[in-house]
Amino acid sequence: MIEHVVNNFRKVYRKKVQVTSNTGLSCKIPFEPLVTVLEKIFGIVLVLLVWELMPRLELIDPFLLPPFSDVIQSLFTLVSTGEIFKHFSISISRSVTGFFIGIGIAIPLGVFMGWYDKLEEVVDPLVQACRNSSVLALYPVFLLLFGIGEVSKMAIIIWGTIWPALLNTISGVKNTDPLLIKAARSMGVSKLTLLYKVIAPAALPSILTGVRLSAASSILVLVAAEMIGANAGLGFMIFYFEERYAVPEMYAGIITMSLLGVTVNYLLVALEKRLTGWKEKIVNE
């Protein structure tokens, strides 16, 4: 049904509007950008509309799922009082610090493991075991080791951030075109130059994908980390309001966390396109 509506909308608005002036000159106004934007937000608008109507029509208990307008009103209240900015800044600080430490460990280690096959063969079973272990299940271990404080939160964020970047870096290095490596070696380049001039650019798309996944992981782990033994942060705020049955405020915190994740993802996608534009040009050619 939704797809049918979108397709009909596309057929109508992809037509060009012909504007003719008195001089006989004409210009075409394409609706393609408008169609693209509407396609992207159509699903979101539909979900928000259903969210608003279901509690209003009492199809679901308004206490469990308040109308979206009530949640937005609560969000504005949190913004106007400045409370949400305090929690937001603390969460950003934790997430960004853990993220950069995590990828700072993962990328060099991934390049090293991808370059030396023997090392990768020895370490890979341990890596697979660690990355398949639930981060949330391991959080009590981090609490026992580091206590209830900033160190345990930072450690679990770093742990959750390392694996996507590490595995994608290994994959990018190992899948570098052998012809590129042979061509560079035939010209007598050093190993360091080969790594910097050939391996790194070829592996960059895969590395950036891993960085994007690590960023998402750092935010997801952050929420869980802040719900236990924290006194500030978005995760703490969500848990605080849930315990006090302030449901609209709880959903406002969840929306804020979602917007943070979406914003970070879009920024990293834009960075990825900027740094790997050469790859798209090669494919198009």
C-alpha positions as a Markdown table, in Angstrom:
| # | Residue | x | y | z |
|---|---|---|---|---|
| 1 | Met | 0.0 | 0.0 | 0.0 |
| 2 | Ile | 2.7 | 2.5 | 1.0 |
| 3 | Glu | 4.9 | 1.5 | -1.9 |
| 4 | His | 1.9 | 2.0 | -4.3 |
| 5 | Val | 1.3 | 5.5 | -2.9 |
| 6 | Val | 5.0 | 6.4 | -3.2 |
| 7 | Asn | 5.2 | 5.1 | -6.8 |
| 8 | Asn | 2.1 | 7.1 | -7.8 |
| 9 | Phe | 3.5 | 10.2 | -6.2 |
| 10 | Arg | 6.8 | 9.7 | -8.1 |
| 11 | Lys | 5.0 | 9.4 | -11.5 |
| 12 | Val | 3.1 | 12.6 | -10.9 |
| 13 | Tyr | 5.8 | 14.8 | -9.6 |
| 14 | Arg | 8.7 | 13.7 | -11.8 |
| 15 | Lys | 7.0 | 15.5 | -14.6 |
| 16 | Lys | 8.6 | 18.8 | -15.6 |
| 17 | Val | 6.6 | 22.0 | -15.2 |
| 18 | Gln | 7.0 | 24.1 | -18.3 |
| 19 | Val | 7.1 | 27.9 | -17.7 |
| 20 | Thr | 6.9 | 30.1 | -20.7 |
| 21 | Ser | 7.7 | 33.8 | -20.6 |
| 22 | Asn | 6.6 | 36.5 | -22.9 |
| 23 | Thr | 9.9 | 36.3 | -24.7 |
| 24 | Gly | 9.3 | 32.8 | -25.7 |
| 25 | Leu | 12.1 | 31.5 | -23.4 |
| 26 | Ser | 11.2 | 28.5 | -21.2 |
| 27 | Cys | 12.7 | 26.8 | -18.3 |
| 28 | Lys | 12.1 | 23.4 | -16.7 |
| 29 | Ile | 11.5 | 23.1 | -13.0 |
| 30 | Pro | 12.3 | 19.5 | -11.9 |
| 31 | Phe | 10.5 | 18.0 | -8.9 |
| 32 | Glu | 13.1 | 15.3 | -8.5 |
| 33 | Pro | 14.8 | 16.8 | -5.3 |
| 34 | Leu | 11.4 | 17.2 | -3.7 |
| 35 | Val | 10.4 | 13.6 | -4.5 |
| 36 | Thr | 13.7 | 12.4 | -3.0 |
| 37 | Val | 13.2 | 14.3 | 0.2 |
| 38 | Leu | 9.6 | 13.2 | 0.6 |
| 39 | Glu | 10.5 | 9.6 | -0.1 |
| 40 | Lys | 13.0 | 9.7 | 2.7 |
| 41 | Ile | 10.7 | 11.2 | 5.3 |
| 42 | Phe | 7.5 | 9.5 | 4.2 |
| 43 | Gly | 8.0 | 6.4 | 6.5 |
| 44 | Ile | 9.0 | 8.5 | 9.5 |
| 45 | Val | 6.0 | 10.8 | 9.1 |
| 46 | Leu | 3.7 | 7.8 | 8.8 |
| 47 | Val | 5.1 | 6.2 | 12.0 |
| 48 | Leu | 4.8 | 9.5 | 13.9 |
| 49 | Leu | 1.2 | 9.9 | 12.7 |
| 50 | Val | 0.3 | 6.4 | 13.9 |
| 51 | Trp | 2.1 | 7.1 | 17.2 |
| 52 | Glu | 0.0 | 10.3 | 17.7 |
| 53 | Leu | -3.3 | 8.7 | 16.7 |
| 54 | Met | -3.1 | 5.3 | 18.6 |
| 55 | Pro | -3.1 | 6.8 | 22.1 |
| 56 | Arg | -5.5 | 9.6 | 21.1 |
| 57 | Leu | -8.0 | 7.0 | 19.8 |
| 58 | Glu | -7.3 | 4.8 | 22.9 |
| 59 | Leu | -6.1 | 1.9 | 20.8 |
| 60 | Ile | -3.2 | 1.7 | 23.2 |
| 61 | Asp | -2.9 | 2.9 | 26.8 |
| 62 | Pro | -1.8 | 6.5 | 26.7 |
| 63 | Phe | 0.2 | 5.9 | 29.9 |
| 64 | Leu | 2.3 | 3.3 | 28.2 |
| 65 | Leu | 2.7 | 5.2 | 24.9 |
| 66 | Pro | 1.8 | 8.9 | 25.2 |
| 67 | Pro | 0.9 | 10.9 | 22.1 |
| 68 | Phe | 3.9 | 12.1 | 20.1 |
| 69 | Ser | 2.9 | 15.7 | 20.7 |
| 70 | Asp | 3.1 | 15.2 | 24.5 |
| 71 | Val | 6.6 | 13.7 | 24.1 |
| 72 | Ile | 7.7 | 16.7 | 22.0 |
| 73 | Gln | 6.2 | 19.0 | 24.6 |
| 74 | Ser | 8.2 | 17.3 | 27.3 |
| 75 | Leu | 11.3 | 17.5 | 25.2 |
| 76 | Phe | 10.9 | 21.2 | 24.8 |
| 77 | Thr | 10.5 | 21.5 | 28.6 |
| 78 | Leu | 13.8 | 19.6 | 29.1 |
| 79 | Val | 15.5 | 21.9 | 26.6 |
| 80 | Ser | 14.1 | 25.1 | 28.1 |
| 81 | Thr | 15.2 | 24.1 | 31.6 |
| 82 | Gly | 18.7 | 23.1 | 30.3 |
| 83 | Glu | 18.5 | 19.7 | 32.0 |
| 84 | Ile | 18.9 | 17.7 | 28.8 |
| 85 | Phe | 22.0 | 19.7 | 27.8 |
| 86 | Lys | 23.8 | 18.6 | 31.0 |
| 87 | His | 23.1 | 14.9 | 30.3 |
| 88 | Phe | 23.8 | 15.3 | 26.6 |
| 89 | Ser | 27.2 | 16.9 | 27.0 |
| 90 | Ile | 28.3 | 14.2 | 29.5 |
| 91 | Ser | 27.1 | 11.4 | 27.2 |
| 92 | Ile | 28.9 | 13.0 | 24.2 |
| 93 | Ser | 32.1 | 13.3 | 26.2 |
| 94 | Arg | 32.0 | 9.6 | 27.2 |
| 95 | Ser | 31.0 | 8.3 | 23.8 |
| 96 | Val | 33.5 | 10.4 | 21.8 |
| 97 | Thr | 36.4 | 9.6 | 24.2 |
| 98 | Gly | 35.7 | 5.9 | 24.2 |
| 99 | Phe | 35.2 | 5.9 | 20.4 |
| 100 | Phe | 38.5 | 7.6 | 19.5 |
| 101 | Ile | 40.5 | 5.4 | 22.0 |
| 102 | Gly | 38.7 | 2.3 | 20.5 |
| 103 | Ile | 39.4 | 3.0 | 16.9 |
| 104 | Gly | 42.9 | 4.3 | 17.8 |
| 105 | Ile | 43.6 | 0.7 | 19.0 |
| 106 | Ala | 41.6 | -1.1 | 16.4 |
| 107 | Ile | 42.8 | 0.4 | 13.2 |
| 108 | Pro | 46.6 | 0.0 | 13.7 |
| 109 | Leu | 46.1 | -3.5 | 15.1 |
| 110 | Gly | 43.8 | -4.4 | 12.2 |
| 111 | Val | 46.4 | -3.2 | 9.7 |
| 112 | Phe | 49.1 | -5.2 | 11.4 |
| 113 | Met | 46.9 | -8.4 | 11.6 |
| 114 | Gly | 45.7 | -8.0 | 8.0 |
| 115 | Trp | 49.3 | -7.5 | 6.7 |
| 116 | Tyr | 50.8 | -10.5 | 8.6 |
| 117 | Asp | 48.7 | -13.6 | 7.8 |
| 118 | Lys | 50.4 | -15.8 | 10.4 |
| 119 | Leu | 49.6 | -13.4 | 13.2 |
| 120 | Glu | 46.0 | -13.2 | 12.0 |
| 121 | Glu | 45.7 | -17.0 | 11.9 |
| 122 | Val | 46.9 | -17.2 | 15.5 |
| 123 | Val | 44.9 | -14.3 | 16.9 |
| 124 | Asp | 41.7 | -14.7 | 14.9 |
| 125 | Pro | 40.0 | -17.3 | 17.2 |
| 126 | Leu | 40.5 | -15.1 | 20.2 |
| 127 | Val | 39.2 | -12.1 | 18.3 |
| 128 | Gln | 36.1 | -14.0 | 17.1 |
| 129 | Ala | 35.4 | -15.2 | 20.7 |
| 130 | Cys | 35.7 | -11.7 | 22.1 |
| 131 | Arg | 33.6 | -9.9 | 19.4 |
| 132 | Asn | 30.8 | -12.5 | 19.7 |
| 133 | Ser | 30.6 | -12.0 | 23.5 |
| 134 | Ser | 27.7 | -9.8 | 24.4 |
| 135 | Val | 28.9 | -6.4 | 25.6 |
| 136 | Leu | 26.0 | -6.1 | 28.0 |
| 137 | Ala | 26.7 | -9.5 | 29.5 |
| 138 | Leu | 30.3 | -8.5 | 30.1 |
| 139 | Tyr | 29.4 | -5.2 | 31.8 |
| 140 | Pro | 29.2 | -6.8 | 35.3 |
| 141 | Val | 32.8 | -8.1 | 34.8 |
| 142 | Phe | 33.9 | -4.5 | 34.0 |
| 143 | Leu | 32.1 | -3.3 | 37.1 |
| 144 | Leu | 34.0 | -5.9 | 39.2 |
| 145 | Leu | 37.3 | -5.0 | 37.7 |
| 146 | Phe | 37.1 | -1.2 | 37.6 |
| 147 | Gly | 34.3 | -0.4 | 40.0 |
| 148 | Ile | 31.2 | 1.8 | 39.6 |
| 149 | Gly | 32.7 | 4.9 | 38.1 |
| 150 | Glu | 33.9 | 6.5 | 34.9 |
| 151 | Val | 36.7 | 4.0 | 34.3 |
| 152 | Ser | 34.3 | 1.0 | 33.9 |
| 153 | Lys | 32.0 | 3.0 | 31.6 |
| 154 | Met | 34.9 | 4.1 | 29.4 |
| 155 | Ala | 36.3 | 0.6 | 29.3 |
| 156 | Ile | 33.0 | -1.0 | 28.2 |
| 157 | Ile | 32.6 | 1.7 | 25.5 |
| 158 | Ile | 36.1 | 1.0 | 24.2 |
| 159 | Trp | 35.5 | -2.7 | 24.2 |
| 160 | Gly | 32.3 | -2.3 | 22.2 |
| 161 | Thr | 33.9 | 0.1 | 19.8 |
| 162 | Ile | 37.1 | -2.0 | 19.0 |
| 163 | Trp | 35.6 | -5.0 | 17.2 |
| 164 | Pro | 33.7 | -3.5 | 14.2 |
| 165 | Ala | 36.7 | -1.2 | 13.3 |
| 166 | Leu | 39.2 | -4.0 | 13.9 |
| 167 | Leu | 37.4 | -6.6 | 11.7 |
| 168 | Asn | 36.7 | -4.2 | 8.9 |
| 169 | Thr | 40.3 | -3.0 | 8.9 |
| 170 | Ile | 41.6 | -6.6 | 8.7 |
| 171 | Ser | 39.2 | -7.3 | 5.8 |
| 172 | Gly | 40.1 | -4.2 | 3.9 |
| 173 | Val | 43.9 | -4.9 | 4.2 |
| 174 | Lys | 43.5 | -8.6 | 3.3 |
| 175 | Asn | 41.3 | -7.8 | 0.3 |
| 176 | Thr | 43.6 | -5.3 | -1.3 |
| 177 | Asp | 44.0 | -6.2 | -5.0 |
| 178 | Pro | 47.2 | -8.3 | -5.3 |
| 179 | Leu | 48.0 | -6.7 | -8.7 |
| 180 | Leu | 48.3 | -3.4 | -7.0 |
| 181 | Ile | 50.8 | -4.8 | -4.5 |
| 182 | Lys | 52.8 | -6.6 | -7.2 |
| 183 | Ala | 52.9 | -3.5 | -9.3 |
| 184 | Ala | 54.2 | -1.4 | -6.4 |
| 185 | Arg | 56.8 | -4.1 | -5.4 |
| 186 | Ser | 58.0 | -4.3 | -9.0 |
| 187 | Met | 58.9 | -0.6 | -8.8 |
| 188 | Gly | 61.0 | -1.3 | -5.7 |
| 189 | Val | 59.0 | 0.6 | -3.1 |
| 190 | Ser | 59.7 | 0.0 | 0.6 |
| 191 | Lys | 57.2 | -1.8 | 2.8 |
| 192 | Leu | 56.3 | 1.4 | 4.6 |
| 193 | Thr | 55.6 | 3.2 | 1.3 |
| 194 | Leu | 53.6 | 0.2 | 0.1 |
| 195 | Leu | 51.5 | 0.4 | 3.2 |
| 196 | Tyr | 51.0 | 4.1 | 3.0 |
| 197 | Lys | 50.6 | 4.6 | -0.7 |
| 198 | Val | 48.8 | 1.3 | -1.8 |
| 199 | Ile | 47.4 | -0.7 | 1.1 |
| 200 | Ala | 45.9 | 2.2 | 3.1 |
| 201 | Pro | 44.0 | 3.9 | 0.2 |
| 202 | Ala | 42.7 | 0.5 | -1.0 |
| 203 | Ala | 41.5 | -0.5 | 2.5 |
| 204 | Leu | 40.1 | 2.9 | 3.3 |
| 205 | Pro | 36.4 | 2.2 | 2.3 |
| 206 | Ser | 36.3 | -0.9 | 4.5 |
| 207 | Ile | 38.0 | 0.9 | 7.4 |
| 208 | Leu | 35.5 | 3.8 | 7.2 |
| 209 | Thr | 32.6 | 1.4 | 7.3 |
| 210 | Gly | 34.1 | -0.2 | 10.4 |
| 211 | Val | 34.5 | 3.3 | 12.0 |
| 212 | Arg | 30.8 | 4.0 | 11.3 |
| 213 | Leu | 29.7 | 0.8 | 12.9 |
| 214 | Ser | 32.0 | 1.4 | 15.8 |
| 215 | Ala | 30.4 | 4.9 | 16.3 |
| 216 | Ala | 27.0 | 3.3 | 16.4 |
| 217 | Ser | 28.2 | 0.7 | 18.9 |
| 218 | Ser | 29.7 | 3.3 | 21.1 |
| 219 | Ile | 26.3 | 5.0 | 21.5 |
| 220 | Leu | 24.4 | 1.8 | 22.1 |
| 221 | Val | 26.9 | 0.6 | 24.7 |
| 222 | Leu | 26.8 | 4.1 | 26.3 |
| 223 | Val | 23.1 | 3.9 | 27.1 |
| 224 | Ala | 23.5 | 0.6 | 29.0 |
| 225 | Ala | 26.6 | 1.8 | 30.8 |
| 226 | Glu | 24.9 | 5.0 | 32.0 |
| 227 | Met | 21.9 | 3.1 | 33.4 |
| 228 | Ile | 24.0 | 1.4 | 36.1 |
| 229 | Gly | 26.1 | 3.3 | 38.6 |
| 230 | Ala | 25.8 | 6.7 | 36.9 |
| 231 | Asn | 24.4 | 10.0 | 38.1 |
| 232 | Ala | 24.3 | 11.8 | 34.8 |
| 233 | Gly | 24.1 | 11.1 | 31.0 |
| 234 | Leu | 21.2 | 10.4 | 28.6 |
| 235 | Gly | 21.1 | 6.7 | 29.6 |
| 236 | Phe | 20.8 | 7.8 | 33.3 |
| 237 | Met | 18.1 | 10.3 | 32.4 |
| 238 | Ile | 16.0 | 7.7 | 30.6 |
| 239 | Phe | 16.3 | 5.3 | 33.5 |
| 240 | Tyr | 15.6 | 8.0 | 36.0 |
| 241 | Phe | 12.3 | 9.0 | 34.3 |
| 242 | Glu | 11.3 | 5.4 | 33.8 |
| 243 | Glu | 11.7 | 4.7 | 37.5 |
| 244 | Arg | 9.5 | 7.7 | 38.3 |
| 245 | Tyr | 6.9 | 6.9 | 35.7 |
| 246 | Ala | 7.6 | 10.1 | 33.8 |
| 247 | Val | 6.8 | 8.4 | 30.6 |
| 248 | Pro | 6.7 | 11.4 | 28.2 |
| 249 | Glu | 10.1 | 12.5 | 29.5 |
| 250 | Met | 11.5 | 9.0 | 29.2 |
| 251 | Tyr | 10.5 | 8.9 | 25.5 |
| 252 | Ala | 11.9 | 12.4 | 25.0 |
| 253 | Gly | 15.3 | 11.0 | 26.2 |
| 254 | Ile | 15.0 | 8.0 | 23.8 |
| 255 | Ile | 14.3 | 10.4 | 20.9 |
| 256 | Thr | 17.3 | 12.5 | 21.8 |
| 257 | Met | 19.5 | 9.4 | 21.9 |
| 258 | Ser | 18.1 | 8.3 | 18.5 |
| 259 | Leu | 18.7 | 11.7 | 17.0 |
| 260 | Leu | 22.3 | 11.6 | 18.3 |
| 261 | Gly | 22.8 | 8.2 | 16.6 |
| 262 | Val | 21.3 | 9.3 | 13.3 |
| 263 | Thr | 23.3 | 12.5 | 13.2 |
| 264 | Val | 26.6 | 10.8 | 13.9 |
| 265 | Asn | 25.8 | 8.2 | 11.2 |
| 266 | Tyr | 25.0 | 10.9 | 8.6 |
| 267 | Leu | 28.2 | 12.8 | 9.4 |
| 268 | Leu | 30.3 | 9.7 | 9.0 |
| 269 | Val | 28.5 | 8.7 | 5.8 |
| 270 | Ala | 29.3 | 12.2 | 4.4 |
| 271 | Leu | 32.9 | 11.8 | 5.5 |
| 272 | Glu | 33.1 | 8.4 | 3.9 |
| 273 | Lys | 31.8 | 9.7 | 0.6 |
| 274 | Arg | 34.2 | 12.6 | 0.8 |
| 275 | Leu | 37.3 | 10.4 | 1.4 |
| 276 | Thr | 36.3 | 7.6 | -1.0 |
| 277 | Gly | 34.9 | 9.7 | -3.9 |
| 278 | Trp | 37.6 | 8.2 | -6.1 |
| 279 | Lys | 36.1 | 4.8 | -5.7 |
| 280 | Glu | 32.7 | 6.0 | -7.1 |
| 281 | Lys | 34.4 | 7.6 | -10.0 |
| 282 | Ile | 36.2 | 4.4 | -10.9 |
| 283 | Val | 32.9 | 2.4 | -10.7 |
| 284 | Asn | 31.1 | 4.9 | -12.9 |
| 285 | Glu | 33.8 | 4.8 | -15.5 |
